[in-house]
């Protein structure tokens, strides 16, 4: 079953719920048609200030996080449902400079996909176990847009339920197929030193390789005719992508702002001779 990556975009509209700022995420209709495999909320936790008249001597702290989804009850009033609660050990340095924390919210996002609303509204509560620190999660009125919370979702593509005619072939790394074929290739951005990409850190790019014999060219009339005509400068048929698709990506720009975008031509969907 094919998996694709989708990154929800943090919405500018937000209001309060029980003293906490609501964080709103929106997903496109195309994304909502898929089934959720995994979903993780990424938040940047940092110390705002210590409580007055509190002396802190230890270097390690237990930070408690709660993630609640905000909905409306039968009377139309706002209500919250707890979906995640965990304790995280953070050092004094972590609290001073801030640290990214990944929280599993698969159940919450999957339920939203099954019965979507205009947006997914959540509130996040963070505090140390003894309530001595004032901790915060950045919002849009913060100084740095690079620290905005975001959700990373892995989706099971339901396109396999639709019948499609595909000319290209798929092969594995151990395949002995000599003809033009699509092979799996996983690209890890961190291995290239591309730390400016927030997510996905890794994705399935695929690639094309193989020969283009005469019998195979008959499936591609234009390539077949060019092969027969052999015009000057023609290098002959070669195995190349016939169809490409895009991926969603979250990354830092030159000013360290978080940018969400759809990057075209990143995944090879089928290969052929051209």
C-alpha positions as CSV (number, residue, x, y, z in Angstrom):
1,X,0.0,0.0,0.0
2,X,1.4,3.3,-1.1
3,X,2.1,6.0,1.5
4,X,2.3,9.7,0.8
5,X,3.3,12.6,3.1
6,X,1.2,15.6,3.8
7,X,1.9,18.6,6.0
8,X,-1.0,20.6,7.2
9,X,-0.7,24.4,7.1
10,X,-1.0,26.3,10.4
11,X,-4.0,28.7,10.0
12,X,-3.7,32.4,10.9
13,X,-7.1,32.5,12.5
14,X,-7.0,31.5,16.2
15,X,-9.0,32.3,19.4
16,X,-8.9,31.2,23.0
17,X,-10.3,28.3,24.9
18,X,-10.0,28.3,28.7
19,X,-7.1,30.7,28.6
20,X,-5.2,28.8,25.9
21,X,-4.8,29.8,22.3
22,X,-6.4,27.5,19.8
23,X,-4.3,26.2,17.0
24,X,-6.2,25.6,13.8
25,X,-5.1,23.3,10.9
26,X,-6.8,22.8,7.6
27,X,-6.5,19.9,5.1
28,X,-7.4,20.0,1.4
29,X,-10.3,17.9,0.1
30,X,-7.9,15.8,-1.9
31,X,-5.9,14.9,1.2
32,X,-9.1,14.2,3.3
33,X,-10.1,11.4,0.8
34,X,-7.2,9.2,2.1
35,X,-6.8,7.1,5.2
36,X,-4.5,8.2,8.0
37,X,-1.6,5.9,8.8
38,X,0.2,8.1,11.3
39,X,0.0,11.7,12.4
40,X,2.4,13.7,14.6
41,X,2.1,17.1,16.1
42,X,5.4,19.0,16.2
43,X,5.6,21.8,18.8
44,X,8.5,23.9,20.0
45,X,8.5,24.2,23.8
46,X,10.5,27.0,25.5
47,X,10.7,28.7,28.9
48,X,9.0,32.1,29.0
49,X,10.0,32.9,32.6
50,X,10.3,31.3,36.0
51,X,7.6,31.9,38.6
52,X,8.2,34.7,41.0
53,X,10.0,33.8,44.2
54,X,11.0,30.4,42.9
55,X,14.5,29.1,43.0
56,X,15.4,26.4,40.6
57,X,18.5,24.3,41.4
58,X,18.1,21.1,39.4
59,X,19.3,20.7,35.8
60,X,16.6,18.2,34.7
61,X,12.8,18.9,34.6
62,X,9.8,16.8,33.8
63,X,7.6,18.7,31.4
64,X,4.0,17.5,31.0
65,X,2.1,18.1,27.7
66,X,-1.6,17.7,27.0
67,X,-3.1,17.9,23.5
68,X,-6.9,18.5,23.4
69,X,-9.2,18.8,20.4
70,X,-11.7,21.6,20.6
71,X,-15.2,20.7,19.4
72,X,-18.8,21.8,20.0
73,X,-21.1,19.9,22.2
74,X,-24.8,19.2,21.6
75,X,-25.7,22.7,23.0
76,X,-23.3,24.3,20.5
77,X,-20.8,25.3,23.2
78,X,-17.0,24.7,22.9
79,X,-15.8,21.5,24.6
80,X,-12.4,19.8,24.6
81,X,-11.4,16.1,24.3
82,X,-8.0,14.9,25.6
83,X,-6.1,12.9,23.0
84,X,-2.5,12.9,24.2
85,X,-0.9,13.3,27.6
86,X,2.8,12.6,28.2
87,X,5.8,13.6,30.3
88,X,9.1,14.7,28.7
89,X,12.5,15.1,30.4
90,X,14.1,18.4,29.4
91,X,17.3,20.0,30.6
92,X,17.9,23.6,31.7
93,X,19.5,24.3,28.4
94,X,16.6,22.8,26.5
95,X,14.2,25.1,28.3
96,X,16.3,28.2,27.7
97,X,16.8,27.7,23.9
98,X,13.7,25.7,23.3
99,X,13.2,22.2,21.9
100,X,11.1,20.5,19.2
101,X,8.8,17.8,20.6
102,X,6.9,15.3,18.4
103,X,3.6,14.0,19.8
104,X,1.6,11.2,18.3
105,X,-1.9,12.4,17.4
106,X,-2.9,9.6,15.0
107,X,-6.2,8.9,16.6
108,X,-7.3,12.5,16.7
109,X,-6.4,13.2,13.1
110,X,-7.9,9.9,11.8
111,X,-11.2,10.8,13.5
112,X,-11.1,14.2,12.0
113,X,-10.6,12.7,8.5
114,X,-13.6,10.4,8.9
115,X,-15.8,13.3,9.9
116,X,-14.0,16.5,8.8
117,X,-15.0,20.1,9.7
118,X,-13.8,23.4,8.4
119,X,-10.5,23.0,10.4
120,X,-8.9,20.9,13.1
121,X,-8.8,23.0,16.3
122,X,-6.5,22.0,19.1
123,X,-5.1,23.5,22.3
124,X,-1.8,22.5,23.8
125,X,-1.0,22.8,27.5
126,X,2.7,22.5,28.7
127,X,4.0,22.9,32.3
128,X,6.7,21.4,34.5
129,X,5.5,18.8,36.9
130,X,5.7,21.2,39.9
131,X,4.2,24.1,38.0
132,X,7.2,26.3,38.7
133,X,8.0,27.4,35.1
134,X,6.0,29.4,32.6
135,X,6.3,27.4,29.4
136,X,4.9,28.3,26.0
137,X,4.3,27.1,22.5
138,X,4.9,29.8,19.9
139,X,2.0,31.3,17.9
140,X,1.8,33.6,15.0
141,X,2.3,36.7,17.1
142,X,5.6,35.3,18.2
143,X,8.9,36.9,17.0
144,X,9.9,33.8,15.0
145,X,7.6,32.3,12.4
146,X,10.1,29.4,12.2
147,X,8.8,28.0,15.5
148,X,5.2,27.6,14.5
149,X,3.6,24.2,15.4
150,X,2.8,21.9,12.5
151,X,1.3,18.5,11.9
152,X,3.0,15.8,9.8
153,X,0.7,13.1,8.4
154,X,1.4,9.8,6.6
155,X,-1.5,8.7,4.4
156,X,-2.5,5.5,2.9
157,X,-3.3,6.3,-0.7
158,X,-6.8,5.0,-1.7
159,X,-6.1,5.4,-5.5
160,X,-5.5,1.6,-5.7
161,X,-9.3,1.2,-5.5
162,X,-9.6,2.9,-9.0
163,X,-8.8,0.9,-12.1
164,X,-6.0,2.5,-14.2
165,X,-4.2,1.3,-17.2
166,X,-0.4,1.7,-16.7
167,X,2.0,1.0,-19.5
168,X,5.2,1.2,-17.4
169,X,6.6,-1.7,-15.4
170,X,7.6,-1.7,-11.7
171,X,10.7,-3.7,-10.6
172,X,12.5,-4.4,-7.4
173,X,16.2,-4.0,-6.7
174,X,16.7,-7.8,-7.1
175,X,14.8,-7.9,-10.4
176,X,16.6,-9.4,-13.4
177,X,14.4,-7.4,-15.8
178,X,16.6,-5.7,-18.5
179,X,13.9,-3.6,-20.1
180,X,12.9,-0.1,-19.0
181,X,11.4,-0.2,-15.6
182,X,10.7,1.9,-12.5
183,X,12.8,1.0,-9.4
184,X,12.3,2.1,-5.8
185,X,14.5,4.8,-4.4
186,X,14.3,6.4,-0.9
187,X,15.8,9.8,-0.5
188,X,17.0,11.0,2.9
189,X,17.5,14.8,3.0
190,X,19.5,14.6,6.2
191,X,22.2,12.5,4.4
192,X,22.7,15.4,2.0
193,X,23.0,17.9,4.8
194,X,19.7,19.6,3.9
195,X,18.8,20.5,7.5
196,X,16.6,23.4,6.2
197,X,13.9,20.9,5.3
198,X,11.7,20.3,8.3
199,X,9.5,17.5,6.8
200,X,9.4,15.1,5.3
201,X,13.0,14.1,6.2
202,X,12.7,11.1,3.8
203,X,10.5,10.2,0.9
204,X,10.1,7.7,-1.9
205,X,11.4,9.3,-5.1
206,X,11.8,6.2,-7.4
207,X,13.9,6.2,-10.6
208,X,14.0,4.7,-14.1
209,X,16.5,2.3,-15.6
210,X,16.8,-0.3,-18.3
211,X,17.0,-0.9,-22.0
212,X,14.6,0.1,-24.7
213,X,14.5,-2.8,-27.3
214,X,12.6,-2.6,-30.5
215,X,9.7,-4.7,-29.3
216,X,9.3,-2.4,-26.3
217,X,9.2,0.7,-28.5
218,X,6.0,-0.4,-30.2
219,X,4.2,0.6,-27.1
220,X,5.4,4.2,-27.7
221,X,4.5,5.2,-31.3
222,X,6.3,8.5,-31.3
223,X,9.5,7.1,-29.9
224,X,9.3,4.2,-32.4
225,X,9.0,6.6,-35.3
226,X,11.9,8.8,-34.1
227,X,14.0,5.6,-33.7
228,X,13.2,4.6,-37.3
229,X,13.8,8.1,-38.8
230,X,17.1,8.4,-36.9
231,X,17.3,12.3,-37.3
232,X,20.7,14.0,-36.8
233,X,21.5,14.6,-33.2
234,X,19.1,11.9,-32.0
235,X,20.7,9.9,-29.2
236,X,18.4,7.0,-29.5
237,X,15.6,5.9,-27.1
238,X,16.3,5.9,-23.4
239,X,14.5,4.9,-20.3
240,X,13.1,8.0,-18.6
241,X,10.1,9.1,-16.4
242,X,6.8,9.3,-18.3
243,X,4.8,10.6,-15.3
244,X,5.8,12.6,-12.3
245,X,4.0,13.7,-9.2
246,X,4.5,16.2,-6.4
247,X,5.1,16.1,-2.7
248,X,4.1,18.5,0.1
249,X,7.0,19.9,2.0
250,X,7.7,22.1,5.0
251,X,11.0,24.0,5.0
252,X,12.8,27.2,6.2
253,X,13.4,30.0,3.8
254,X,16.4,32.4,3.9
255,X,14.8,34.4,6.7
256,X,14.1,31.3,8.8
257,X,10.3,31.5,8.1
258,X,8.5,28.2,7.9
259,X,7.2,27.7,4.3
260,X,4.6,25.1,3.3
261,X,4.5,24.2,-0.4
262,X,3.8,21.6,-3.0
263,X,7.0,20.8,-5.0
264,X,6.2,19.3,-8.4
265,X,8.2,16.6,-10.2
266,X,9.6,14.9,-7.1
267,X,8.2,11.4,-7.5
268,X,8.5,9.1,-10.5
269,X,5.1,7.4,-11.1
270,X,5.9,5.5,-14.3
271,X,8.7,5.0,-16.7
272,X,9.0,4.5,-20.4
273,X,11.2,4.8,-23.5
274,X,11.6,8.3,-24.9
